[in-house]
Amino acid sequence: MGGAVSNITVVPIGAERASVEAVKESFRAFRGEQAECFLAADRHKLLGVIEASFGDFHEFDHLVRNVFEMRRSRTERFSVDLTSESV
């Protein structure tokens, strides 16, 4: 809690472009209320914290999507810069 968004690094995984695109799409469609936990009690706590902090899932989902896109874009630009320098 209280960490800086700038400390988030998004690293796409998957050997094939389709895998990376599928991961990106899953973040674009992120819905916090669909969270799954091993223990039902953990899920209940998690959803309660989100609702108490954001009021509803719409705001939370919007924030998560925006943070992911912002940090993903930054990470991809950084990766392209590194690749360009080594050529």
Helices and strands as residue ranges (DSSP letters): G 5-7, H 17-28, G 32-34, H 40-54, H 57-86
